[in-house]
């Protein structure tokens, strides 16, 4: 039985996504996908849903969702396919949809006290070998206006504060996934147009033990997930793994097929974990 939940913007108490079940054997691993859907209207959302149904991930994090009909179509379609769905919705904001289909697994929501609650969604999965926490996040974009800069900076600060408050065990077995709307300090090519606190988002994630999956995979080429109008590639979409998961990564792939088919202007990111 799947459960479709739509959280309110200021929800603070964890809510259970699915009834308690026996723990899932993890020998087959865990597959996670994150994809920015650009607030898809119904026609494009239907195409995204068909693509997602062709995939084999266990957990899906969709970012830049909306309160509109397209996101509802995706949520209801994933629920009909056996996913438990958590959508953080706000009528005037973009958000995150978290969907999981881990059979025989207890799933509990995780609440984060961030400045824009609809832009973060979390859940803890009780797996053989221990609990694993997954948080999906959609960091606000900005222009150079003071209001949007302050809004984004406040969200980033509150997110880092909440991640730092997680119990050590949860942080070490954490998967953080989504669109950060900020590149790392060592981005290739160098992109100097970001504020120091935007680069510092990545520095702080590293400091608390979270590393990007593409680096852990040993990839030789720097990936990009969004291509600007001038053809310059930006790495905005990430999956970060806590310390206890660094050795569990099987693959990390940046999937440009949906971007090239104009399902979105972002590439999707898929990772596979071999948990113990």
N, C-alpha and C positions, 0 to 999 in steps of 0.2 A: 504494500500500500504506500503510495507516495503522498507527500504533503506539500501543498503549495501555500507558502506564507508570504505576505507582504508586510514588511515592518514599517512602523511609523517613524518619522524623522528623529524623535527623541526617545525611542525605546532603549532602555538601559538594562533590563533583566534578560538573561539568556532564556531562549525558548527552544524546546526540543523539536527538532525537525522530523524525527521518526521514532516510533516506539522502540523500546529496548529490545535488542536481538542478541543472539550469540555472536561472538567475535568472528571476524572474517579471517580465514587463512590468508597470509600475505605472500605465499611463495610465488604467486604469479606477478607480484609487484603492483605498483600503483601508477596510473597514467593521469597526468594533469594537463589541461589546456587552458590558456588565457587568450582572449580575443576582444579587441575593441570594436564594437558594432556600430559606432557612430550614430546612436539614436535612430536605428533603422525603422523606416515606415513599413507597413505590412508586406508590401510586395518584396522588398529586399529582405525583410525578416524571414519570410517564407523560404527564400533561397538560402539564407544562412542556416535555417533549421534543417533543410535537406542536407546541407554540407555537414553539419554537426552530427546528424543521424548516420552519415557514412563513416564517421570516425569511431574509434574504440576507446576514447578516454573514459576514466571512471569519475573524474571531477572536472567540471567546466566552470571557468570564471569569465563572465562576460562583463566588460566595462563600457562606460558611456551608454548605459541603458537609460530609458526614459519612463515616464508614467503613462505613455501612450499605447496605442493598439499594437504596434510592432513588437514591443517588449512583452506585452501580454501574450501575443501569439507565440513567442519563443518560450515563455515560462510555461504556458499550458501545453505546448507541443513537447517540451522536454519532460514535463510531468506525465504526459500520456505515454512516453517512452520509458517510464520506470524510474525517472530521476526524482529525488527529493529536491525541491527548489526553494531557495531563499532569495527574495528580491528586496533590496533596500530602496524604497521608492519615495519620491517627493515631487509634488506637481510642478515645481519650478526649478528642479535640479536634475542633474544626471547622477546615475548611481551604479550599483554593482548587482549582478545576479550570480548566485552561487548554486550550482546544481551538482548532485552526487548520486551515483547509483552503486553503492557498495552494499551488496546484499548481506543480510545477517549482521549488520553493523549498527551499533548505537552511535547516533550523531547528536551533538549538542551545539547550539549556537553560542558564539562568543561575541560579547558586546564590547565595543571600543568607544571611549568617551572622547571622540574627536570633534572638531568644530563643525564639521559637516557629516553627521552620522550616516546619511544616505550614501556616502562615498566609500564606505568600508563595510564588508560583510565577512563574518568569520564563523568557523565551525570546528569542533573537535571530533575526531573519528576514533572510536575505541577499536584498535586493531590488535591482532596477535603481536606480541612483542612490545606493546605500549601504545599510548594515545599519540595521535598526530594532529596538530592544529594547522588549519589552512585559513589564511586571511586574504581576501580579494580586496583590491584598493584601486580607486580612480582619483588620482591627484588632480586638482583643478588646473586648467590651463590659465594663461594670463596674457595680458598685453603690458604696456608700460604705464598704465594708469595706476595711481597710488592705491585705489580701492582693490583692484584685482591682484596687485602684488601683495598687499597686506593679507588679503583673503587666502591666497595660496600659501604664503609663509606661515600663517597661523595654522592652517591645516597640516602642513608638513611638521611643524613643531609639535602639535598635539598628537600626530601619528607616532612620531619617534618616542614621545613621552609614554604613550600607551604600550608600545612594543617593549620599551624598557621596563615597564611594570609587570610584564608577564612573568609567571614563575619560571625559574631557570630551566626546568625540564621542558616546559611548553615552548620556550624560546629555542631550545636546542633541537626540538623536533617540530620546527615551524616551517611551513611553506608559505611564503609571501609572494603573491602573484598579481599582476595587473599593469595598468598604464600609469607610470610615474610622472609623465610630462616633464622630465628633467633628465639630462644625460650625466654620466659620470665624468670625473675630472680628467681621466685618461682616454676620453672618447676619440675614436678615429673616424673621420678626420677631426682635428681639434675644433671645438665650437665655443668660442669665447663669449658668446652673447648671453650667458646665464649668470645669475647672481651667485655670490659665494655660498649662500645658504642652500641653493639648489644642488650645487656640487656636493655640499656637505651632507645632503640626504644620503647619498651613496657611501660617503665616508663613515657616517654613523651606523649604517646598516652593517658595514664591514666590522666596525668596532665591537658591535654586540654579537658578532659571530655569524651574520647572514652573508652568504656569498652568492653571486649570480651564477645560475646553472650553466650558462654558456662558457664561463671561465672554468668551472669545475670539469666541464666536458673535455677540456683541452683543445677547444676549437682554435684553429690557426688564423682564421679570418674573423675580423670584428663584424658582428652582425648588425643589421639595421632593421627597424620595424616600421618606420615611416619615412617616406621620401618627400622632401620639400619641392616646391615649384621649380627650383633651380637644379634639381636632380641630386642634391646633397642628402645623404642618408642620416637619419637620426635613430638612436636606440632609446626608445621611450618605454617599450613593453618588456617586462622582466618576469622571471621566476627566481626568487632568492630562497636558499635553503639554510636552515640552522645547522650548527656544528655537528650534531649527531647524524645528520643526513648527508654530509659532504661525501662520504664514501659510498652512498647508496645510489648515486646517479647512474642511470644506464645511458640515456640519450637526452640531448636537448636540441630541438629543431625549430628554426624559424621558418614558418610556412608562408610563402608569398603567393601561393596559388589563389587563395580567396581575395587577396589584395589585387592581383592581376585580373581577376574576374569581376572586380569592382563590387564585391560583397561588402567591402570596407576600404578605407584608405590606409589601414594598418595590416601588417602581417600578424598571424597568430603564432603563439609559442607553445610547443608541446614538449613535456618532459616525462620520462619514465624513471621510476624509482624501484630499486630492489630492496625491500625492507627486511630487517631481521628482528 
